[in-house]
Amino acid sequence: MLEKLFKLSEHNTSVRTEVIAGLTTFLTMAYIIFVNPAMLSDAGMDRGAVFVATCLAAAIGCFIMGLYANYPIAQAPGMGLNAFFTYGVVLGMGHTWQVALAAVFVSGIIFMLLSVFKVREWIINSIPQALRIGISAGIGLFLAFIGLQNAGIVVDNPATLVSLGHVASLKPALAALGFFLTIGLVYRNVRGAVMIAILIVTGIGLLLGDVQYTGIMSAPPSLAPTLMQLDFSAVFEIGMISVIFAFLFVDLFDTAGTLVGVATKAELLEKDGKLPRLNRALLSDSTATSIGALLGTSSTTSYVESTAGVAAGGRTGLTAVVVGILFLLALFFSPLAGMIPAYATAGALFYVAILMMSGLVNIDWHDLTEAAPVVVTCLLMPLTYSIAEGIALGFISYAAIKAFSGKGREVSISVWVLAAIFVLKYVFAG
């Protein structure tokens, strides 16, 4: 049955290899079951319910990707998207988390329609690579900023907005230790490095009396507080357009980049460089996003950590299915997830930020018309505390800079249209 479903022999793999690959991928991304509930609980959501929604959304996404698209690519609620959900839409713009969930759901449906009608290739190809890299790097900086705040390393200052906290105190010191451990373990190719660092820091906090022990395993918490709690009342207001665009674009670019990157490493690309079953993979992602919103979590996306499983030999969807099964088993570890303090996950946020900023090396820094919009996008995401504002101002600056530099013809129609929409948003919505 497994041979028929996943075509194992055709991909020169075996059940044992795929299971090991799935376990490897899971260990590299399991930190999300700790980080996501902690982050969305800041938006006022029930932490236990978000934990369950995170595990279920990840499992469903993995199952769809594995069984429908047959790719060794795991899915889970995305880093950056969860930060935008909490700190941008809810705390920043003042919307309820129910409205934010509705925005995620709508972005998933639009993503699904773009995949069905094969418009996604036109969108991806028409958005300049510089902006795509800038958006990813900007999200990385935003995550790093959040991590520094959670750790108490960067604190509020009425005179300068931000300043250095008391770094010799317990929480900042443990957060720094977690970051150093994460980088050291990743550099040594230790499987589950991020999760191990989070657990070690939590254990030290427990020994020092800063973390209260609540147990390791139990029956999963109730999903009721977040299940089907979407509020569509404000979704179609003009001010929410950039929010939905932000959820959509980040998920679209993140998924497309991850699919190509993982498929290239797994040697799954066709001779012409195209990705077979691309539509199925994109539909898997968009479907998981919409289902995740119904369950009560931010956008679900494909994880670049899947490359770890591919490096271990994973070549088919069986790898993703194994990851999905492990996420279901993780449902019984909710007390452990509930004990994780914010400073224990700060190192993970900083590590993900490093990965997301690495693309800046591909920017042509000698061409100011390409480099300047990237810097605008990168800096304004953390400084405005909003991924949506960073994307909007990035598009506007790209179109304006190209126009004033006499390179207006290099700007695609889609970029002009989006830049105009964002300008109108600021004019009429403030």
Residue, then its C-alpha position, 0 to 999 in steps of 0.5 A: m500500500l505504501e509503495k502504491l501511495f508514495k512510489l518508494s522504489e521509483h524515488n530510490t527510498s524505503v519505509r525505514t529511510e522515510v520514517i527516519a527522515g520524518l523524525t529528523t524533520f519533526l525534531t528540527m521544527a518541533y519548537i513551533i509547538f512551544v513558540n506558537p502558543a506562547m506568541l498567540s496567547d499574547a493576543g488573548m487566545d487560550r494557550g492550551a487551545v492554541f497548542v492543540a490547534t497548532c498540533l492539529a493544523a501541522a498534522i493536517g498540513c503534513f498529511i495533505m502535503g504527503l498524501y496529495a502532493n507526495y512531497p517530503i515537505a512538512q507544514a506548521p503555523g509559520m514563524g513571522l506570520n504568527a508574530f504579525f498576527t499577534y503584534g501587528v494585527v491584534l496588539g498593533m492595529g487593535h483588532t480582536w484575535q477573532v478578526a485576525l483569524a478571519a483574515v487568515f482564513v480569507s488569505g487561505i481561500i484567496f491562495m487556494l483560488l490563485s492555485v486553482f486558476k494558476v495565477r500564482e506563477w504570474i504573481i511570483n514572477s511579477i514581484p521583483q526578487a529584491l522585494r521578496i528577499g526584503i520581505s523575508a529579511g524584514i520578517g527576520l528582523f521583526l522576529a529578532f526584535i520580538g525575541l529581544q523584547n521577550a528576553g528583556i534585553v531590549v526594553d521600553n524607554p520614554a526618551t528613546l523608545v527602546s534601550l538596553g535592559h538589565v542583561a545581567s538579570l536572570k531572564p536576559a541571561l537565560a535567553a542569551l544562553g538559549f541562543f548560544l546553545t541553539i547556534g552551537l548545537v545547530y553548528r554541530n548538526v545536532r538533531g532537534a537543536v532548537m527544541i533541546a536549547i528551549l528545554i534546557v533553558t526551561g529546565i534551568g528556570l525550573l531549578l532556579g524557581d522561575v518556572q513552575y512545574t505542571g507536569i509533562m504529559s496529559a490529555p490534550p486541552s479543549l479546543a473549544p476556546t478557539l474552534m470556529q471563533l472567526d469574526f468576519s465583521a471587519v475583514f473587508e474594511i479598507g484598512m484590512i486589505s494590507v493585512i490580508f495581502a501580507f498574510l497572502f504574500v508572505d505565505l505565497f513567497d515562503t511556500a514557493g521558496t521552500l518548495v523549490g529549495v527542498a525539491t532542489k536538494a531532494e533532486l525532485l525537479e524536472k529536467d526543465g527546472k520546473l517542480p512537478r505537482l506544484n499546484r498540488a503542493l500549493l493547494s496543500d498549503s492554502t488548504a492547511t492555512s484555512i483549516g488552521a484558521l478554523l481550528g484557531t491558529s495563524s497561517t500554516t506554511s511549508y517549513v524550510e526545516s524539511t531540508a533536514g529530513v531530505a538530507a536524511g534520505g526523505r524523498t516522498g510524502l511518507t516523510a511528511v506523513v510521519v511528521g504529521i503523526l508525530f505532531l498528533l503524538a505531541l498533543f499529549f505533551s501540553p503541560l510541558a508546552g505550557m511551562i515554556p517561558a517566553y525567554a526560553t523561546a527568544g533564542a529560537l526567534f533569533y536563530v530563525a531571524i538569522l536564517m531569514m536574513s541570509g537571503l540579503v547576500n543575493i541583493d545587488w548592493h551596487d544598484l541603489t534602485e534595488a538595494a534601497p527598497v530592500v532596506v526600507t522594507c527590512l527596517l520598517m517592519p520592526l520599526t513600525y512593528s508591522i509586517a503589513e506596513g513594511i510590505a506596503l512601504g516596500f512596494i511604494s518605495y520600489a515603484a517610486i525609486k524606479a520611476f524617479s531613477g528613470k527605470g519605471r519600465e522595469v516595474s511590473i504592472s502588478v507592482w504598480v497596481l499594488a503600490a497604488i492600492f497601498v498609497l490609497k490605503y494610507v490616504f483614505a485609511g490613515 
